[in-house]
Amino acid sequence: MSLCRTGIAAVVVSLVAACLAWAASGAASTRPAGVTPGQVVDRLGSTHVVGGYHFTDKNFLGEGADAILATGMRVIKLYLHEPRVHYRPNSDWPESFADLVEMARHPYYRAVFDKPFHTFILTTYSVTGKDVMGRWRDGYTDEEYAEDLRQFHDLTRHLLATYEGTGKTFVLQHWEGDWAVRGNTDRSEKGDPSEERCRAMARWLNARQEGVERARKEAGHTGVKVYHACEVNLVRNAMQGRPTVTNNVLPHTHCDLYSYSAYDTIGLASGDVAKGRAVFRDALDYIAAKAPDSEAFGAKNVYVGEFGWPEVVSEKDPHTSTDKSLNVIRMTVETALEWGCPYIVYWQVYDNECRVRDPRPTNADVRGFYLIKPDGTRSAACDYLVSLLE
């Protein structure tokens, strides 16, 4: 029987087997003292977006969500943005959506939002037909401000009403803000953003936040929580005093939460765990010092929105290994739990960095950012993360 035909049930069975094997081996999790599995399950999650393979004929959004549920995690990160791009396999998406509410009402999203996750972290942008990730870089008009406010207000109102009484939490964020404000992925000083561009980004974030806050105030208590977050990713640059989202945008915002896509510090732990831990913790402290406290989360309103490390040795990653990957993953989770991050989100369930265009890449064809490998087996990262939930 082919792997595709075995379906998600086989993935579930393999995950359960992994948990039993881990326990039988005598391997212990390194959950910080005083942190219970129940507390971890509300904080630890995984992303599912644009993975390079799949195992069933189910719509791709739903398949990946079920694979994450099978691990025991109850926090999931998805893209509420361009689903035809991000969740293409076995799916029939419309050409376009009128707005965010219409997108959230699509049966594929509705089915996932009805699954027993506690928290949905959603990378979300207004539906405008423009460069939504950075249309504010060359100026942000009053009309654009009003449009973002309206769509985030309407989406929040929809989520509060539709999921009333469920106890679910929705966090609306954007993707790695330092790349967005720079307009590229150049880390050098040449790419540092101007103060005008940083102010425009802050205004864009405040429009989204204002929309969420207005809808919450109008709805009152519904048994559902909707929050808004800003994501940073070049915190080492910030700690050197350079213009960044952390230094030049965060102090001018009032978001509920601040997300850290943490690759720029956590990778140090691949070869030196103690050094990685110290720098990563300094980064969390630094973000918290720049980010205004929030009513809902106080000073501990910084979460790890993305982390992971490649496991597969290749030309791009010649010095990695399973052990080095686990060094990074263990350190990140342990430190984030100890620090008090409300969410810690692993990248991701199916690897999205495949070196071949093939619906069934081999394990050697991907970088190794995964819970489930292309052959359907569990990664070492999956074994470790699952152990924290027991």
N, C-alpha and C positions, 0 to 999 in steps of 0.2 A: 504494500500500500504506500502511495506517495506521501510525502510530508504534508503537502497541501490538503490531502483528503483526510488526514488524521484529525484536522481541525483543532480548535482551541482547547478541546477537552484534553488532547495529548499534552498541550503546553501546561495546562493546570496540573495534570498528573505528574509531569516532570518537575514542576515547582514543588509540589508536595514531597516528592521523592528527594529533592534537594534538601528540603528542610530536615527530613528524617536522617539523611546521610550526614548532614552537618552535626546534628545532635549525637548521632552514634559515634562520630569521630572524636568526640570529646572537646571539639573546638568551642570556645566560649566567646560570646559577644563582648565588646568592650564598651557597653553602655555605661555612661557615667554613674557614679554612686548616687543613689537617691532618685534616679530617673527610671520610672517603671515602663514596661511595655505599653501600657495603656496611654502613657504620655507620649511615647514615641509614635504610636499609630496616628495620632492627631497632628503630627508635625513632619513626619518623613513621607516623601512622595516621589513620583517619577513623572517625567515629561513624556508625551507621545505626540510626535509631529514629524511628518515627511520621512518616515523610516524607509530604508532601502529594500525591504522585503516584507512578506506577510505569509501566513500559514493557512488561511481559510478563504472561503468565498463570501464571507461576511463583509459589510462595509468597513473600510479601514479604520475609521474613527472608533467604531464600536469594538472591533477586534483588539486594538491596542489597549483600550480601556479595560476590557475583560482580562487581558494579560496582566495588567497592573493590579487589578482586583485580586487575581490569583495569588499574588505575593503576600497579601494581607495588608498592603498599604491602602490608606483611605484618603490620601491627598494626591490629586492628579493635576498636572499642568498641561493645558491644551492651547491651541491657537483658535480664537474666535476671529479669524482673519483669513481671507482668501482660501476657503476650504477646498476649492477645486485644485489648488496647488499643494496644499499641505496634507490632504486626505483623499488622494485620487483613487487608489485601487478599489475595485468592486463598488464604486460609488456613482450615484447619479445626482450631481449637484447642478443647480441652475447656473446660467451664465453669469448672473449678477444678483445682488440683493439691494433692496431699496435703502435699508438701514440696518443697524445692529439688532434691533428687535426682530425683524424678519429673519435674520440669520439665526438668532437664538431659538426661534420657533421651528426651525427646520427639524423634521423627524429624526435625523441622525443625531443632532445635538440634544434634542429632547430626550431621546433614549439614553444617552450617556448621563445627562443631568438627573435622570430618574434612578440611576444606579446608586448603590449604597456607599458613595464617597462622602466624606465629611466636608472636604474643601476642594473647590475647583479654582485653580489659578489660571486665568485666561489672558493670554497675550492679545490685546484688543486695540483696534484703531477704528475711528469713525469711517463709515463707508462714504467716500467722497469721489472716487474715481481719479484721485491725484496721488502724488507721492506722499502717502499718509505718514510714513515714518519720519519724514523730514521736511514737509511742506512749509514749516515755520522757519527754516534756516535763513531764508531771504526776506523775512518779515512775516508777521502774523496779524492779519487784519481783524477788525471787529466782527466782520461777517464770519470768518473762520472760527473765531472764538465762540460765537453764538452757536454755530453748527456743532462743534465738539461738545459744548455744554448740553445742547439739546439731545444729542444721541446718547451721551452717557447718562443723562437724566432719564431718558426713556428706557434704556436698557436696564438701569437699576430699578426703576419702577416695575418693569416687567418681571425681573427676577424676584423682587420682594413679594409681588402678588402671586406669581405662578407657583412658587415653592413655599408659600406661607405655611408655617407650622412644621416644616421638615427639619429645622435646625441646621440646614446647610449654610455654608459660607462660600461666597464668591469674591475673589480678589481680581480686579481688573488692572493689568499692568501693560507696559510696553517692553520691547526688546532692547537690550544693551544700549543704554543712552549715550555712552561716550562715543560709540561708533556713529550713532545718529547725529549727534551735535557736530562731530568732525566731518561727516559726510563721506568717510572712508575708514579703512582699518589701518591707517598709518599711525604708529605709536610715537613717532618722533616729534620733537618740538615744532617742526615745520607744520604739522597738522593740528597744533593746539588751536582751539576755537576762540573766536573773538568774544568780548564781553557782550556785544549786541546780540550775537547768536545765542549765547547762554541765557540772556534775559528773555529772548523770544521763546526758548524752550521752557523756561519757568512759567511763562504766561500760558503756554499750551497745556502744561501739566495742571495749572490752576484752573483752567477751563474744565478739564475732565473732572478734577476733584470737586469743583463747584456743582457740576451736574449730579454727581453721586450724592453729595451732601443734601442738595435740594430734594431729591427723591426720597432719601431716608427721612428727612424732616416731615415731608408730606405724608409718608406711609405710616409713621409711628412704629410701634413694635409689631412685627409680623412673624417672629420666630425664625427669620432669615437674616443673615448679615451680608452686606455688600461693602467692600472696601476698594480703595484705589491706591496704586503703588507706582513709584518711580524706580527704574532699575539703572544701576551704575555698573561699570565694569573695568575702569582703569584707576583703581584706587591707589596702586603704587605710584602712579604719576601724581595723583592728588597729594600723597604724603610727601612728595618732593616739592610741593608748592606750585605745581603747574596748573594752568587753567583746565578744569575738568568739570563734569557734572557734579561731582561731590563738592568741590570747592566753590563753584560759581553758579550752580543752579539750585542745589538742595536748600541753601539758606533762604531762598526767595520763594519756597513752596510751602504747602501745608498738607502734604499727603498723609493718608492714614498709615501707610507702610512704605518702606524703602527696601528694594531688592538688590542683592549683590550677586552678579554673575562672576564667580570668584576665581577664575582660572589664573589671573595674574599674580595671585599669592599662593594658592594652594599647591601649585606644581612644585614649589620648593621642597615639599615633603616627600617627593618621589625618591630623593637621595638623602635627605636630612629631615627626619620627621620633626625633631625639636625646633629646628629653624623654621620649617613650614608652619608649625603650630604658633610660634611666637609672632611671625609676620601676619598670618591670617587673623589672629586675635587682635593685633594692633589695627588691622584694617577694619574689623568690625567696630572697634572702639572709635576709630576715626570717623567712619560713616555716621555713627550714632551722635558724635559730637557736632557734626555739621547738619544733621537732619533734625528739624523741629520735632519735639515730642508730639504724640497724638493722644487724643482722648481715649481711644480704645486700647492702645498698647503702651502708652507712656513712653519711657525712654528706650524700651526694648522693642522698637518698631522696625528693626532691621532683620530681614530673613535672607537665606541663601536661595536665590531663585534659580541658580544653575551651578552644578558642579559635576565633576567626573574626571577621568583620566584614561587615555588610550591604553589598551592591554596588548594590542597586536604589534609585533615588531615589523617594521616596514621601512622603506626609504625615507618616508616622512617622519617616522618615529623610530629611529634606529636604536635608541637607548632605553626604550620602555620594556616592561615585562609585567607579568601578572603581579609579582610582589610589589613592584614600584607603584602600579596602579592602586593596589590595595593600601599601600602606605598613604597615598593621597586621600582615598575615599574614607578610610577609617579616621584619619586625622581630622578631616573636614567635619564629619558627622559628630565625632566626640567633642570637638571644640565648639561647634555650633550649638550642640545641646547644652554644654556647660555654660556657654555665654548667655543662652536664653533666647536664641532665635525661634520665632514662632513657627517657621516652616523651613525645611531643608529639602530641596528638590533635585533629585539626581537626573542627569542627562545620559541616556534616556532608555525607553523600553526596547526599541529596535534601532540599531545603528543607522544614522543618516549619512555617514561619510563612506560611501562605497566607491571603490576604484574601478568598478566595471558597471556597465549598464546591462544588468541581468536581473530578472525577477527572482532568481535564486543564486545570489552570490555565495561563495564559499566563506568559511570563517576567516581565511587569509585575505579576503578581498575587502575587508572593512577595517576601520581603525581600532575598534574595540570599545566604543562608547555604547554599552548595551546592558540590559538585563537578560535578554534572550538572544542567543547567537543565531546566525543564519541557518545553522543545522538544527535548531530547535532546542538545543541544550542550554542550561543556565550558565551565566558567567560567574566568576568568582565574586564580583561585586554583588550580584544577586544573592548568592549564598550568605554573604556578610550582612547585607541589609535586611534580609528575611530573618536572620538570627536575632536582630535587635527587637523584633516584634513578638518574640516568643516569651 
